[in-house]
Amino acid sequence: MPALRLILADQLTPSLTALENCDKDRDLILMCEVQEEATYVKHHKKKIAFLFSAMRHFKETLLENGYRIRYTELDDPLNTGSFEGEIARCLNDFSFDRIIVTHPGEFRVLANMRSWEERFAIDVEICPDTRFLCSPEEFSDWAGQRKQLRMEYFYRDMRQRYSVLMDPDGPIGGKWNYDTENRKPPKEGLDIPDPFKTEPDNLTHDVLNLVAARFSDHFGDLEGFHYAVTRDQAKAVLSSFIDQRLSQFGDYQDAMIQGEAWMFHAHIGLYLNCGLLLPLDCIEAAEEAYHKGKAPLNAVEGFIRQILGWREYVRGIYWLKMPNYADENYFAADHPLPAFYWTGDTEMNCLRQCVLETKANAYAHHIQRLMVLGNFALIAGLSPKDVNEWFLIVYADAYEWVELPNVSGMVLFADGGVLASKPYAAGGSYINKMSNYCGSCRYKVTKKNGPDACPFNYLYWDFLARNRNKLAPNPRVGMMYRTYDRMGDDKKQAIREDSRRFLKGLAP
């Protein structure tokens, strides 16, 4: 008997394991746009439009390659609104001996899949997702009995395993990591290329109209949609990055400039995470650029580390630690998410810029996420559940497997040090160094206290003070407590009062 093969919105890859050994004459591919997945959190409008358009284009690719497809569009009057409902419709209309799926990216979806065998009285085969370079089982073996899990050592193992940027005697250049060379602040006169843009076709215009009508109350702007929605287009985005921005990516990957949302970044996370690009596509393209002399080693190594190291590492952490990881709250932070995370209505210019660019693009680069939006969330003591939900909603590349470890582990240190060795907390001087935001801000980054002081300055010290019992033993933080202890009592009191006043004024 034939098989029913389900493909999810983040599985738009021709080599997907759920498609292996498919009998194109008998098996049926099921793809469905379902209300439940679009609204379990209220995803950014551009994120929904991107995924629905990419799904519809992938369906066309499968049809061209001879597959039998049942594709349910969101506004189909028979659409049940859930995976289970669409599977039930297929099982009612056709006879199958099994359901075949590829391992999903989120724990809640996997839990659902594991219930289908009993619910539908049919065999369910969950195939491994071989698009990643380290399986959850391999990561668990690597983690083993290690007292601490650190990305750097995982990354070195992955470099050797895949022979990436390696000489016979070790890493090319003699070092594994060139991060210290990748922290240049922005300078005047940088020539920043425009991002690669695609013109929406009729399929995409149909989706944009659908999203505008059905999800008008969701966060984000729909106008100016220019994302790639096919594998060929995504490969063109990658090629554009390699040719135009990779050479400068290393030096300025941490830099932020007002009005320059895209900088020298690749803007391919959304394509990797939905399957239009594969990790080795990107790694091999960057490595080739180095060997051809098109980009320096610090840029190429930094880019590859994000994919071969960090991306695989956070996925490993996710599957190793779920489901309890979602409830971690090491600092017992409970302040509700301020309203300006949705509106950008704040006098803190750095936060306003990052929120408004996120609203416009469903994108912000990693330092905007970590050291502006995330740094504020950390030192202000915002609720991890609120912050995680916000990050999952607003970015087109966000799925729980990548968002949760980055936010709870890297941004908020809510896991107590499972993922990162210290909290990434900083005062206003870091943002001033790495951006030009502070020059247009109502607050004064050089002032430490009072109504005109940059709130990052006093909130940073208040964060350290109120979490001293948990952080003082950390050798990477201890020096800051020695600085705090040299402050006078009046200074410490001013930090407390400024912090309480500011936080009390934040509207949830």
Secondary structure, DSSP 4 states (H G I P E B T S, - for coil): --EEEE--TT---TT-GGGTT--TTT-EEEEE--HHHHHTTT--HHHHHHHHHHHHHHHHHHHHTT--EEEE-TT-TT--SSHHHHHHHHHHHS--SEEEEEPPSSHHHHHHHHHHHHHHTSEEEEE--TTSSS-HHHHHHHHTT-SS--HHHHHHHHHHHHT-SEETTEEGGG-S--GGGS-PPP-TT--PPPPP-----HHHHHHHHHHHHH-TTSSS--TT-----SHHHHHHHHHHHHHHTHHHHHHHTT-BBTTBSSTT----HHHHHHTSS-HHHHHHHHHHHHHTTSS-HHHHHHHHIIIIIIIHHHHHHHHHHTTGGGG--TT---BPPPTHHHH---S-HHHHHHHHHHHHHS---HHIIIIIIIHHHHHTTB-HHHHHHHHHHH-TT--HHHHHIIIIIIIS-TTSSSS-SS-----HHHHHHHBS-GGG-SSBTT--SSTTB-HHHHHHHHHHHHTHHHHTT-TTTHHHHHHHHTS-HHHHHHHHHHHHHHHHT---
